[in-house]
């Protein structure tokens, strides 16, 4: 390419913006040629990737060609340069929030999704109570994994559809606000994500990395803590895959001058005891009052500690962990969450009076005829059972029943007697109850020998 045609302005990936003449040449490319090259494993240039993203977002490229591009990416992967270019194309497809007028380092936390994972609702208030500015953009449930927005909307009146002005004002006032992806924030990602869901390409590591990082960076973050789940209840079933995803997202952040740390954490069994939206809000309340499950408390505090460290509240990670523990014990994290609930239209009394939350009309106990030790609880089966009775969705149009779900009574490693209750299913309708109960029964494995518990935090990538 003739160097004289280049306009010397830098984009987020460090690539130069090109002149109108070169842009016109790019637009003359045939999408099918780019699909062909990507299918054969070629590296596409940042301009070519932007051509595909912008073309599909505008409607110039049809669904079937965009789907072919996604599938070729799924099989051929992407280089670091391609992933950064895709992330930037998603970001620049819409508006970005400028939070620079708000004092302090802006830090978010993101989980790749799991069963019973409600750490965002614990770690974020603790970090905000410690002085970190937390502009949190969250997602919804799809399949067997839960969504932070769905959990929050189990609180009567809670609004997740804040305008960008409302979001900015609340972040400035309370240091914490929860919002979903808006039509203005990375709209190309929203459109491609819907197509990924319909074309069995959700699990593509480059596509996951670009999707997550584009939404986060678009809301004006300085730093990000990632919780990459691995195991039966996660998208990533193997630790090597989780490590690749974590490294790719940390790399994107580094190239965009953001501080990013990633934890790789176990999702072979559900996190905590509660699975289901209102049930998980109850467990969040208990945990923020230092009466929650040990595994959920430990992971939430570690995530909060890293948010506090990246937020430059403390000079060391160890000091940040101590601050997180203090904000839990003194109740300031709990009070912060109440403030946010009230600010976003919800009733903060739900954290004290659980009857104000949606409640199931029926409960079914799942018991075991065998004694021994719980050697495994398949998180995916628990998630599927919970979704089957209404706690999740298979398509984005499905309605969620916030009252239903599963509460475990045991965890891996626990000794049980014949007749012990393994869990309870909470339901409001019996249409799929029997099938869900069978799934839950299949999820529990009992052995006659004690088993070692798997580490909760498996790796740190930074």
ABEGO torsion letter per residue (X at the ends): XBAAABBBBBBAAGBBBBBAAAAAAAAABBAAAAAAAAAAGBBBBAAAAAAAAAAAAAGABBAAAAAAAAAAAAAAEBBAAAAAAAAAAAAAABBBBBAAABBEBBBBBBBAEBBGBAAAAAAAAAAAAAGBBBBBBBBBBBEABBBAAAAAAABBGBBAABBAAAAAAAAAAAGBBBBBBBAABGAAAAAAAAAAAAAGAAABAAAAAAAAAAAAAAAGBABBBBBBBBEAABABABAAAAAAAAAAAAAAAAAAGBBBBBBBBBAABBBEABBEAAAAAAAAAAAAAGABBAAAAAAAAAAAAAAAAAAGABABAAAAAAAAAAAAAAGAAAAAAAAAAAAAGBBAAAAABAAABBBBABBBBBBBABBEBBABBBAAAAAAAAAAAGABBABAABBBBAABEBBBABBBGBBBBBGBBABBBBBABAAAAAAAAAAAAAABBBBABBBBBBBABABBBX
